[in-house]
Amino acid sequence: MAAPSYQINNSVSATITEHFVCRDVTNTHSSGQAIFVPTNTAAEWASFYNNTPAGVTATPCDVRIYLTTGTTWTVPASWSSSNTIEVIGGGAAGKNGSNNRMGGGGGAYSRISNLSLTPGASIS
C-alpha cells in the first residue's frame, strides 16, 4: 500500500518510490515552505512528477540491477539515452592439488555509456 503523501522541507531532497516509479524529489522553492507530494494513487503520483511546481524537481532515480545468477535481465521502464552499464565478473578459484598449487584467474570489468535499448526488452 502506498503512503498517502510525503512532506519535503525546503532545501531538502528525498527519494520516493511509489507505484513502481522512483523519483529523487528536491524542494528549493523560493517561499522556503515544505511541499506535500501526493502518492496515494498512481495517477496522483504521476501527475506530481510530470507537473512539478516551481522550485521543485523530480528526476528519475538511479537504477541499479545486480545479477548474481542467470544470463539475462529486463531493461527497466525508466531506461533513457543517458545511462551507464557496468559489469564485473568474478575470478576463478585457485587449485591446490598434490603437487600443483595454482592461483585463480583474474576477474573482469567492462563499462558502456549511452547505450540505446528498448524498455521491457530481455537482454542476454
N, CA, C and O atoms as CSV, one atom per row, in Angstrom:
chain,resi,resn,atom,element,x,y,z
A,1,MET,N,N,0.837,-1.170,0.000
A,1,MET,CA,C,0.000,0.000,0.000
A,1,MET,C,C,0.886,1.238,0.000
A,1,MET,O,O,1.867,1.305,0.739
A,2,ALA,N,N,0.544,2.200,-0.816
A,2,ALA,CA,C,1.323,3.427,-0.935
A,2,ALA,C,C,1.053,4.356,0.234
A,2,ALA,O,O,-0.031,4.359,0.816
A,3,ALA,N,N,2.070,5.147,0.561
A,3,ALA,CA,C,1.863,6.219,1.536
A,3,ALA,C,C,0.970,7.265,0.875
A,3,ALA,O,O,1.101,7.508,-0.325
A,4,PRO,N,N,0.060,7.894,1.634
A,4,PRO,CA,C,-0.830,8.882,1.009
A,4,PRO,C,C,-0.108,10.127,0.519
A,4,PRO,O,O,-0.534,10.747,-0.456
A,5,SER,N,N,0.991,10.502,1.190
A,5,SER,CA,C,1.759,11.668,0.762
A,5,SER,C,C,3.080,11.705,1.514
A,5,SER,O,O,3.292,10.973,2.481
A,6,TYR,N,N,3.952,12.571,1.046
A,6,TYR,CA,C,5.238,12.807,1.694
A,6,TYR,C,C,5.383,14.309,1.900
A,6,TYR,O,O,4.883,15.097,1.097
A,7,GLN,N,N,6.052,14.703,2.954
A,7,GLN,CA,C,6.381,16.104,3.179
A,7,GLN,C,C,7.870,16.262,2.948
A,7,GLN,O,O,8.676,15.505,3.489
A,8,ILE,N,N,8.237,17.260,2.132
A,8,ILE,CA,C,9.645,17.540,1.881
A,8,ILE,C,C,9.898,19.001,2.229
A,8,ILE,O,O,9.367,19.910,1.591
A,9,ASN,N,N,10.707,19.204,3.239
A,9,ASN,CA,C,11.025,20.556,3.687
A,9,ASN,C,C,11.878,21.288,2.661
A,9,ASN,O,O,12.450,20.669,1.764
A,10,ASN,N,N,11.961,22.598,2.794
A,10,ASN,CA,C,12.734,23.406,1.862
A,10,ASN,C,C,14.212,23.039,1.939
A,10,ASN,O,O,14.728,22.743,3.017
A,11,SER,N,N,14.883,23.058,0.804
A,11,SER,CA,C,16.309,22.731,0.676
A,11,SER,C,C,16.603,21.290,1.058
A,11,SER,O,O,17.693,20.979,1.538
A,12,VAL,N,N,15.636,20.418,0.846
A,12,VAL,CA,C,15.785,19.003,1.170
A,12,VAL,C,C,15.440,18.167,-0.057
A,12,VAL,O,O,14.573,18.532,-0.851
A,13,SER,N,N,16.136,17.038,-0.195
A,13,SER,CA,C,15.833,16.061,-1.245
A,13,SER,C,C,15.386,14.765,-0.597
A,13,SER,O,O,15.825,14.417,0.499
A,14,ALA,N,N,14.508,14.058,-1.287
A,14,ALA,CA,C,14.045,12.762,-0.797
A,14,ALA,C,C,13.852,11.830,-1.984
A,14,ALA,O,O,13.431,12.254,-3.060
A,15,THR,N,N,14.164,10.560,-1.775
A,15,THR,CA,C,13.903,9.550,-2.794
A,15,THR,C,C,12.564,8.914,-2.474
A,15,THR,O,O,12.362,8.379,-1.384
A,16,ILE,N,N,11.646,8.978,-3.438
A,16,ILE,CA,C,10.301,8.435,-3.249
A,16,ILE,C,C,10.064,7.363,-4.299
A,16,ILE,O,O,10.196,7.609,-5.498
A,17,THR,N,N,9.712,6.168,-3.832
A,17,THR,CA,C,9.336,5.089,-4.738
A,17,THR,C,C,7.928,4.659,-4.376
A,17,THR,O,O,7.702,4.091,-3.307
A,18,GLU,N,N,6.988,4.926,-5.258
A,18,GLU,CA,C,5.599,4.520,-5.079
A,18,GLU,C,C,5.061,4.067,-6.433
A,18,GLU,O,O,5.430,4.612,-7.474
A,19,HIS,N,N,4.206,3.089,-6.405
A,19,HIS,CA,C,3.554,2.582,-7.620
A,19,HIS,C,C,4.596,2.216,-8.681
A,19,HIS,O,O,4.398,2.471,-9.868
A,20,PHE,N,N,5.712,1.614,-8.239
A,20,PHE,CA,C,6.790,1.123,-9.096
A,20,PHE,C,C,7.529,2.226,-9.852
A,20,PHE,O,O,8.183,1.952,-10.858
A,21,VAL,N,N,7.431,3.472,-9.378
A,21,VAL,CA,C,8.138,4.594,-10.001
A,21,VAL,C,C,8.963,5.295,-8.932
A,21,VAL,O,O,8.450,5.678,-7.880
A,22,CYS,N,N,10.258,5.457,-9.221
A,22,CYS,CA,C,11.164,6.115,-8.281
A,22,CYS,C,C,11.584,7.475,-8.824
A,22,CYS,O,O,11.946,7.606,-9.994
A,23,ARG,N,N,11.532,8.484,-7.958
A,23,ARG,CA,C,11.973,9.829,-8.308
A,23,ARG,C,C,12.735,10.427,-7.125
A,23,ARG,O,O,12.372,10.225,-5.967
A,24,ASP,N,N,13.799,11.166,-7.443
A,24,ASP,CA,C,14.505,11.966,-6.448
A,24,ASP,C,C,13.865,13.344,-6.490
A,24,ASP,O,O,14.015,14.071,-7.472
A,25,VAL,N,N,13.147,13.707,-5.423
A,25,VAL,CA,C,12.395,14.960,-5.370
A,25,VAL,C,C,13.176,15.956,-4.514
A,25,VAL,O,O,13.561,15.655,-3.384
A,26,THR,N,N,13.404,17.155,-5.074
A,26,THR,CA,C,14.135,18.206,-4.378
A,26,THR,C,C,13.263,19.453,-4.297
A,26,THR,O,O,12.672,19.884,-5.288
A,27,ASN,N,N,13.194,20.024,-3.095
A,27,ASN,CA,C,12.402,21.229,-2.859
A,27,ASN,C,C,13.344,22.405,-2.637
A,27,ASN,O,O,14.027,22.477,-1.615
A,28,THR,N,N,13.381,23.330,-3.600
A,28,THR,CA,C,14.167,24.560,-3.462
A,28,THR,C,C,13.274,25.768,-3.733
A,28,THR,O,O,13.729,26.795,-4.235
A,29,HIS,N,N,12.011,25.625,-3.395
A,29,HIS,CA,C,11.037,26.686,-3.665
A,29,HIS,C,C,11.426,27.960,-2.917
A,29,HIS,O,O,11.852,27.905,-1.764
A,30,SER,N,N,11.278,29.094,-3.577
A,30,SER,CA,C,11.715,30.378,-3.002
A,30,SER,C,C,10.933,30.785,-1.755
A,30,SER,O,O,11.395,31.627,-0.985
A,31,SER,N,N,9.747,30.192,-1.548
A,31,SER,CA,C,8.957,30.547,-0.359
A,31,SER,C,C,9.564,29.998,0.926
A,31,SER,O,O,9.259,30.482,2.017
A,32,GLY,N,N,10.423,28.988,0.799
A,32,GLY,CA,C,11.025,28.385,1.982
A,32,GLY,C,C,10.107,27.418,2.706
A,32,GLY,O,O,10.441,26.939,3.790
A,33,GLN,N,N,8.957,27.127,2.121
A,33,GLN,CA,C,7.986,26.244,2.774
A,33,GLN,C,C,8.141,24.797,2.316
A,33,GLN,O,O,8.682,24.512,1.247
A,34,ALA,N,N,7.655,23.907,3.150
A,34,ALA,CA,C,7.625,22.490,2.813
A,34,ALA,C,C,6.599,22.253,1.707
A,34,ALA,O,O,5.660,23.031,1.540
A,35,ILE,N,N,6.791,21.173,0.956
A,35,ILE,CA,C,5.804,20.758,-0.044
A,35,ILE,C,C,5.251,19.400,0.361
A,35,ILE,O,O,5.900,18.644,1.084
A,36,PHE,N,N,4.064,19.104,-0.103
A,36,PHE,CA,C,3.469,17.794,0.107
A,36,PHE,C,C,3.366,17.109,-1.241
A,36,PHE,O,O,2.851,17.677,-2.205
A,37,VAL,N,N,3.857,15.891,-1.298
A,37,VAL,CA,C,3.872,15.118,-2.533
A,37,VAL,C,C,2.787,14.051,-2.438
A,37,VAL,O,O,2.888,13.143,-1.612
A,38,PRO,N,N,1.738,14.146,-3.279
A,38,PRO,CA,C,0.653,13.167,-3.215
A,38,PRO,C,C,1.043,11.858,-3.896
A,38,PRO,O,O,1.473,11.856,-5.050
A,39,THR,N,N,0.892,10.743,-3.174
A,39,THR,CA,C,1.274,9.435,-3.721
A,39,THR,C,C,0.239,8.359,-3.431
A,39,THR,O,O,0.516,7.174,-3.613
A,40,ASN,N,N,-0.940,8.751,-2.984
A,40,ASN,CA,C,-1.947,7.769,-2.604
A,40,ASN,C,C,-2.349,6.870,-3.773
A,40,ASN,O,O,-2.578,5.674,-3.594
A,41,THR,N,N,-2.432,7.454,-4.972
A,41,THR,CA,C,-2.755,6.659,-6.163
A,41,THR,C,C,-1.659,6.865,-7.201
A,41,THR,O,O,-0.912,7.841,-7.138
A,42,ALA,N,N,-1.566,5.954,-8.146
A,42,ALA,CA,C,-0.582,6.078,-9.220
A,42,ALA,C,C,-0.836,7.339,-10.032
A,42,ALA,O,O,0.110,7.990,-10.476
A,43,ALA,N,N,-2.105,7.691,-10.231
A,43,ALA,CA,C,-2.441,8.893,-11.009
A,43,ALA,C,C,-1.979,10.161,-10.301
A,43,ALA,O,O,-1.441,11.063,-10.942
A,44,GLU,N,N,-2.184,10.242,-8.974
A,44,GLU,CA,C,-1.722,11.415,-8.222
A,44,GLU,C,C,-0.199,11.544,-8.312
A,44,GLU,O,O,0.333,12.627,-8.558
A,45,TRP,N,N,0.481,10.431,-8.109
A,45,TRP,CA,C,1.944,10.424,-8.121
A,45,TRP,C,C,2.450,10.839,-9.495
A,45,TRP,O,O,3.333,11.692,-9.590
A,46,ALA,N,N,1.907,10.253,-10.566
A,46,ALA,CA,C,2.337,10.588,-11.925
A,46,ALA,C,C,2.055,12.052,-12.246
A,46,ALA,O,O,2.871,12.718,-12.882
A,47,SER,N,N,0.912,12.549,-11.812
A,47,SER,CA,C,0.574,13.943,-12.059
A,47,SER,C,C,1.589,14.867,-11.386
A,47,SER,O,O,1.972,15.891,-11.951
A,48,PHE,N,N,2.023,14.501,-10.175
A,48,PHE,CA,C,3.002,15.335,-9.474
A,48,PHE,C,C,4.335,15.347,-10.212
A,48,PHE,O,O,4.838,16.421,-10.543
A,49,TYR,N,N,4.926,14.165,-10.481
A,49,TYR,CA,C,6.275,14.176,-11.058
A,49,TYR,C,C,6.296,14.614,-12.521
A,49,TYR,O,O,7.349,15.000,-13.027
A,50,ASN,N,N,5.160,14.564,-13.206
A,50,ASN,CA,C,5.099,15.070,-14.578
A,50,ASN,C,C,4.797,16.562,-14.643
A,50,ASN,O,O,4.992,17.181,-15.689
A,51,ASN,N,N,4.322,17.154,-13.543
A,51,ASN,CA,C,3.945,18.573,-13.493
A,51,ASN,C,C,4.414,19.189,-12.187
A,51,ASN,O,O,3.598,19.695,-11.416
A,52,THR,N,N,5.712,19.155,-11.927
A,52,THR,CA,C,6.219,19.640,-10.643
A,52,THR,C,C,6.009,21.144,-10.495
A,52,THR,O,O,6.091,21.885,-11.475
A,53,PRO,N,N,5.737,21.593,-9.268
A,53,PRO,CA,C,5.595,23.032,-9.020
A,53,PRO,C,C,6.930,23.754,-9.210
A,53,PRO,O,O,7.984,23.119,-9.232
A,54,ALA,N,N,6.882,25.068,-9.346
A,54,ALA,CA,C,8.100,25.870,-9.454
A,54,ALA,C,C,8.995,25.616,-8.244
A,54,ALA,O,O,8.518,25.548,-7.111
A,55,GLY,N,N,10.288,25.476,-8.494
A,55,GLY,CA,C,11.241,25.266,-7.407
A,55,GLY,C,C,11.326,23.836,-6.926
A,55,GLY,O,O,11.973,23.557,-5.917
A,56,VAL,N,N,10.680,22.922,-7.635
A,56,VAL,CA,C,10.699,21.507,-7.250
A,56,VAL,C,C,11.128,20.689,-8.465
A,56,VAL,O,O,10.648,20.916,-9.576
A,57,THR,N,N,12.029,19.741,-8.248
A,57,THR,CA,C,12.419,18.827,-9.320
A,57,THR,C,C,12.101,17.403,-8.886
A,57,THR,O,O,12.129,17.080,-7.698
A,58,ALA,N,N,11.799,16.557,-9.870
A,58,ALA,CA,C,11.533,15.139,-9.629
A,58,ALA,C,C,12.215,14.350,-10.738
A,58,ALA,O,O,11.611,14.062,-11.772
A,59,THR,N,N,13.476,14.003,-10.515
A,59,THR,CA,C,14.258,13.312,-11.534
A,59,THR,C,C,14.240,11.807,-11.298
A,59,THR,O,O,14.156,11.359,-10.155
A,60,PRO,N,N,14.320,11.017,-12.381
A,60,PRO,CA,C,14.340,9.566,-12.208
A,60,PRO,C,C,15.518,9.132,-11.334
A,60,PRO,O,O,16.617,9.680,-11.428
A,61,CYS,N,N,15.268,8.158,-10.502
A,61,CYS,CA,C,16.311,7.623,-9.623
A,61,CYS,C,C,17.305,6.806,-10.434
A,61,CYS,O,O,16.997,6.314,-11.520
A,62,ASP,N,N,18.504,6.676,-9.878
A,62,ASP,CA,C,19.459,5.733,-10.450
A,62,ASP,C,C,18.875,4.339,-10.283
A,62,ASP,O,O,18.335,4.005,-9.228
A,63,VAL,N,N,18.984,3.541,-11.310
A,63,VAL,CA,C,18.517,2.162,-11.230
A,63,VAL,C,C,19.744,1.275,-11.195
A,63,VAL,O,O,20.599,1.345,-12.077
A,64,ARG,N,N,19.824,0.456,-10.190
A,64,ARG,CA,C,20.935,-0.482,-10.075
A,64,ARG,C,C,20.356,-1.886,-10.054
A,64,ARG,O,O,19.494,-2.213,-9.239
A,65,ILE,N,N,20.846,-2.698,-10.959
A,65,ILE,CA,C,20.384,-4.080,-11.061
A,65,ILE,C,C,21.580,-4.979,-10.805
A,65,ILE,O,O,22.604,-4.871,-11.479
A,66,TYR,N,N,21.449,-5.852,-9.842
A,66,TYR,CA,C,22.517,-6.777,-9.515
A,66,TYR,C,C,22.108,-8.174,-9.942
A,66,TYR,O,O,21.117,-8.714,-9.449
A,67,LEU,N,N,22.865,-8.760,-10.856
A,67,LEU,CA,C,22.614,-10.133,-11.277
A,67,LEU,C,C,23.628,-11.025,-10.584
A,67,LEU,O,O,24.834,-10.875,-10.781
A,68,THR,N,N,23.144,-11.939,-9.783
A,68,THR,CA,C,24.055,-12.862,-9.111
A,68,THR,C,C,23.953,-14.260,-9.701
A,68,THR,O,O,24.802,-15.112,-9.438
A,69,THR,N,N,22.920,-14.498,-10.493
A,69,THR,CA,C,22.768,-15.750,-11.226
A,69,THR,C,C,22.058,-15.433,-12.534
A,69,THR,O,O,21.506,-14.347,-12.707
A,70,GLY,N,N,22.078,-16.375,-13.436
A,70,GLY,CA,C,21.375,-16.197,-14.700
A,70,GLY,C,C,22.203,-15.437,-15.719
A,70,GLY,O,O,23.317,-14.997,-15.435
A,71,THR,N,N,21.639,-15.291,-16.910
A,71,THR,CA,C,22.383,-14.672,-18.003
A,71,THR,C,C,21.572,-13.605,-18.733
A,71,THR,O,O,22.003,-13.128,-19.782
A,72,THR,N,N,20.406,-13.216,-18.205
A,72,THR,CA,C,19.603,-12.178,-18.858
A,72,THR,C,C,19.063,-11.201,-17.826
A,72,THR,O,O,19.009,-11.501,-16.633
A,73,TRP,N,N,18.659,-10.010,-18.310
A,73,TRP,CA,C,17.975,-9.025,-17.478
A,73,TRP,C,C,17.005,-8.261,-18.359
A,73,TRP,O,O,17.160,-8.214,-19.579
A,74,THR,N,N,16.004,-7.661,-17.728
A,74,THR,CA,C,14.985,-6.914,-18.447
A,74,THR,C,C,15.280,-5.426,-18.336
A,74,THR,O,O,15.521,-4.922,-17.240
A,75,VAL,N,N,15.263,-4.717,-19.464
A,75,VAL,CA,C,15.524,-3.277,-19.489
A,75,VAL,C,C,14.418,-2.581,-18.703
A,75,VAL,O,O,13.240,-2.783,-18.996
A,76,PRO,N,N,14.778,-1.752,-17.693
A,76,PRO,CA,C,13.764,-1.080,-16.872
A,76,PRO,C,C,12.934,-0.082,-17.684
A,76,PRO,O,O,13.391,0.439,-18.702
A,77,ALA,N,N,11.717,0.174,-17.222
A,77,ALA,CA,C,10.819,1.116,-17.891
A,77,ALA,C,C,11.396,2.529,-17.906
A,77,ALA,O,O,11.075,3.315,-18.797
A,78,SER,N,N,12.237,2.860,-16.937
A,78,SER,CA,C,12.801,4.203,-16.839
A,78,SER,C,C,14.066,4.390,-17.686
A,78,SER,O,O,14.745,5.408,-17.555
A,79,TRP,N,N,14.390,3.434,-18.543
A,79,TRP,CA,C,15.610,3.495,-19.353
A,79,TRP,C,C,15.611,4.742,-20.216
A,79,TRP,O,O,14.603,5.066,-20.843
A,80,SER,N,N,16.733,5.443,-20.255
A,80,SER,CA,C,16.850,6.641,-21.087
A,80,SER,C,C,18.154,6.591,-21.870
A,80,SER,O,O,18.974,5.695,-21.668
A,81,SER,N,N,18.339,7.547,-22.757
A,81,SER,CA,C,19.554,7.572,-23.571
A,81,SER,C,C,20.776,8.004,-22.766
A,81,SER,O,O,21.899,7.904,-23.261
A,82,SER,N,N,20.585,8.476,-21.554
A,82,SER,CA,C,21.688,8.857,-20.680
A,82,SER,C,C,21.823,7.768,-19.623
A,82,SER,O,O,21.152,7.810,-18.592
A,83,ASN,N,N,22.690,6.792,-19.881
A,83,ASN,CA,C,22.799,5.646,-18.992
A,83,ASN,C,C,24.221,5.122,-18.992
A,83,ASN,O,O,25.030,5.463,-19.855
A,84,THR,N,N,24.504,4.297,-18.019
A,84,THR,CA,C,25.795,3.617,-17.950
A,84,THR,C,C,25.551,2.195,-17.465
A,84,THR,O,O,24.817,1.972,-16.503
A,85,ILE,N,N,26.171,1.243,-18.140
A,85,ILE,CA,C,26.123,-0.150,-17.701
A,85,ILE,C,C,27.539,-0.543,-17.308
A,85,ILE,O,O,28.485,-0.349,-18.071
A,86,GLU,N,N,27.671,-1.095,-16.114
A,86,GLU,CA,C,28.950,-1.596,-15.658
A,86,GLU,C,C,28.778,-3.053,-15.272
A,86,GLU,O,O,27.809,-3.414,-14.606
A,87,VAL,N,N,29.709,-3.882,-15.686
A,87,VAL,CA,C,29.660,-5.301,-15.331
A,87,VAL,C,C,30.988,-5.711,-14.725
A,87,VAL,O,O,32.058,-5.279,-15.152
A,88,ILE,N,N,30.879,-6.559,-13.719
A,88,ILE,CA,C,32.065,-7.070,-13.032
A,88,ILE,C,C,31.926,-8.577,-12.966
A,88,ILE,O,O,30.926,-9.091,-12.464
A,89,GLY,N,N,32.913,-9.282,-13.465
A,89,GLY,CA,C,32.922,-10.751,-13.404
A,89,GLY,C,C,33.922,-11.216,-12.373
A,89,GLY,O,O,35.039,-10.705,-12.301
A,90,GLY,N,N,33.521,-12.182,-11.579
A,90,GLY,CA,C,34.408,-12.725,-10.555
A,90,GLY,C,C,35.496,-13.588,-11.166
A,90,GLY,O,O,35.317,-14.140,-12.252
A,91,GLY,N,N,36.618,-13.707,-10.481
A,91,GLY,CA,C,37.719,-14.543,-10.937
A,91,GLY,C,C,37.466,-16.007,-10.622
A,91,GLY,O,O,36.550,-16.346,-9.873
A,92,ALA,N,N,38.278,-16.855,-11.193
A,92,ALA,CA,C,38.175,-18.299,-10.974
A,92,ALA,C,C,38.936,-18.695,-9.707
A,92,ALA,O,O,39.876,-18.018,-9.292
A,93,ALA,N,N,38.517,-19.779,-9.118
A,93,ALA,CA,C,39.165,-20.279,-7.901
A,93,ALA,C,C,40.525,-20.875,-8.227
A,93,ALA,O,O,40.758,-21.340,-9.343
A,94,GLY,N,N,41.416,-20.857,-7.251
A,94,GLY,CA,C,42.725,-21.482,-7.412
A,94,GLY,C,C,42.627,-22.996,-7.231
A,94,GLY,O,O,41.579,-23.521,-6.855
A,95,LYS,N,N,43.712,-23.675,-7.500
A,95,LYS,CA,C,43.754,-25.140,-7.391
A,95,LYS,C,C,44.871,-25.520,-6.433
A,95,LYS,O,O,45.972,-24.970,-6.481
A,96,ASN,N,N,44.563,-26.471,-5.563
A,96,ASN,CA,C,45.556,-26.957,-4.622
A,96,ASN,C,C,45.598,-28.473,-4.749
A,96,ASN,O,O,44.967,-29.187,-3.970
A,97,GLY,N,N,46.354,-28.963,-5.745
A,97,GLY,CA,C,46.484,-30.408,-5.946
A,97,GLY,C,C,47.645,-30.961,-5.155
A,97,GLY,O,O,48.254,-30.237,-4.367
A,98,SER,N,N,47.970,-32.239,-5.349
A,98,SER,CA,C,49.041,-32.873,-4.582
A,98,SER,C,C,50.388,-32.193,-4.803
A,98,SER,O,O,51.116,-31.946,-3.842
A,99,ASN,N,N,50.722,-31.894,-6.031
A,99,ASN,CA,C,51.983,-31.201,-6.312
A,99,ASN,C,C,51.763,-29.880,-7.045
A,99,ASN,O,O,52.721,-29.172,-7.356
A,100,ASN,N,N,50.524,-29.556,-7.316
A,100,ASN,CA,C,50.236,-28.350,-8.096
A,100,ASN,C,C,49.486,-27.328,-7.253
A,100,ASN,O,O,48.400,-27.608,-6.747
A,101,ARG,N,N,50.045,-26.191,-7.110
A,101,ARG,CA,C,49.355,-25.086,-6.462
A,101,ARG,C,C,49.290,-23.962,-7.482
A,101,ARG,O,O,50.297,-23.362,-7.858
A,102,MET,N,N,48.068,-23.705,-7.910
A,102,MET,CA,C,47.893,-22.715,-8.965
A,102,MET,C,C,46.954,-21.614,-8.490
A,102,MET,O,O,45.949,-21.873,-7.827
A,103,GLY,N,N,47.297,-20.404,-8.837
A,103,GLY,CA,C,46.442,-19.271,-8.498
A,103,GLY,C,C,45.194,-19.247,-9.367
A,103,GLY,O,O,45.157,-19.842,-10.444
A,104,GLY,N,N,44.188,-18.560,-8.889
A,104,GLY,CA,C,42.940,-18.448,-9.643
A,104,GLY,C,C,43.053,-17.436,-10.768
A,104,GLY,O,O,44.016,-16.671,-10.839
A,105,GLY,N,N,42.067,-17.439,-11.641
A,105,GLY,CA,C,42.022,-16.495,-12.749
A,105,GLY,C,C,41.547,-15.135,-12.282
A,105,GLY,O,O,40.832,-15.027,-11.286
A,106,GLY,N,N,41.939,-14.108,-12.994
A,106,GLY,CA,C,41.541,-12.749,-12.642
A,106,GLY,C,C,40.100,-12.454,-13.049
A,106,GLY,O,O,39.578,-13.073,-13.976
A,107,GLY,N,N,39.468,-11.531,-12.374
A,107,GLY,CA,C,38.118,-11.106,-12.718
A,107,GLY,C,C,38.152,-10.165,-13.918
A,107,GLY,O,O,39.205,-9.962,-14.523
A,108,ALA,N,N,37.005,-9.594,-14.260
A,108,ALA,CA,C,36.939,-8.684,-15.407
A,108,ALA,C,C,35.962,-7.551,-15.113
A,108,ALA,O,O,35.033,-7.701,-14.320
A,109,TYR,N,N,36.194,-6.407,-15.773
A,109,TYR,CA,C,35.337,-5.227,-15.633
A,109,TYR,C,C,35.123,-4.637,-17.022
A,109,TYR,O,O,36.047,-4.587,-17.834
A,110,SER,N,N,33.897,-4.190,-17.287
A,110,SER,CA,C,33.598,-3.519,-18.545
A,110,SER,C,C,32.541,-2.454,-18.289
A,110,SER,O,O,31.733,-2.572,-17.368
A,111,ARG,N,N,32.556,-1.399,-19.126
A,111,ARG,CA,C,31.620,-0.290,-18.959
A,111,ARG,C,C,31.245,0.261,-20.332
A,111,ARG,O,O,32.086,0.354,-21.226
A,112,ILE,N,N,29.960,0.627,-20.489
A,112,ILE,CA,C,29.489,1.290,-21.701
A,112,ILE,C,C,28.486,2.362,-21.280
A,112,ILE,O,O,27.727,2.166,-20.331
A,113,SER,N,N,28.482,3.495,-21.985
A,113,SER,CA,C,27.563,4.584,-21.675
A,113,SER,C,C,26.685,4.904,-22.877
A,113,SER,O,O,27.071,4.683,-24.025
A,114,ASN,N,N,25.492,5.431,-22.589
A,114,ASN,CA,C,24.552,5.901,-23.607
A,114,ASN,C,C,24.167,4.822,-24.610
A,114,ASN,O,O,24.096,5.074,-25.813
A,115,LEU,N,N,23.923,3.633,-24.108
A,115,LEU,CA,C,23.510,2.512,-24.943
A,115,LEU,C,C,22.019,2.599,-25.213
A,115,LEU,O,O,21.228,2.770,-24.285
A,116,SER,N,N,21.627,2.482,-26.477
A,116,SER,CA,C,20.209,2.558,-26.853
A,116,SER,C,C,19.582,1.171,-26.719
A,116,SER,O,O,19.949,0.238,-27.433
A,117,LEU,N,N,18.621,1.053,-25.781
A,117,LEU,CA,C,17.893,-0.204,-25.577
A,117,LEU,C,C,16.414,0.106,-25.447
A,117,LEU,O,O,16.036,1.235,-25.135
A,118,THR,N,N,15.582,-0.888,-25.683
A,118,THR,CA,C,14.129,-0.731,-25.588
A,118,THR,C,C,13.647,-1.189,-24.221
A,118,THR,O,O,13.891,-2.332,-23.832
A,119,PRO,N,N,12.951,-0.298,-23.472
A,119,PRO,CA,C,12.412,-0.716,-22.174
A,119,PRO,C,C,11.531,-1.956,-22.310
A,119,PRO,O,O,10.705,-2.058,-23.217
A,120,GLY,N,N,11.728,-2.890,-21.390
A,120,GLY,CA,C,10.976,-4.138,-21.391
A,120,GLY,C,C,11.656,-5.266,-22.156
A,120,GLY,O,O,11.256,-6.425,-22.042
A,121,ALA,N,N,12.688,-4.933,-22.941
A,121,ALA,CA,C,13.386,-5.970,-23.714
A,121,ALA,C,C,14.214,-6.858,-22.791
A,121,ALA,O,O,14.705,-6.402,-21.758
A,122,SER,N,N,14.364,-8.106,-23.162
A,122,SER,CA,C,15.203,-9.038,-22.420
A,122,SER,C,C,16.586,-9.039,-23.061
A,122,SER,O,O,16.722,-9.269,-24.263
A,123,ILE,N,N,17.609,-8.782,-22.253
A,123,ILE,CA,C,18.985,-8.670,-22.735
A,123,ILE,C,C,19.807,-9.837,-22.238
A,123,ILE,O,O,19.793,-10.154,-21.048
A,124,SER,N,N,20.534,-10.485,-23.155
A,124,SER,CA,C,21.407,-11.619,-22.777
A,124,SER,C,C,22.748,-11.110,-22.339
A,124,SER,O,O,23.622,-11.900,-21.983
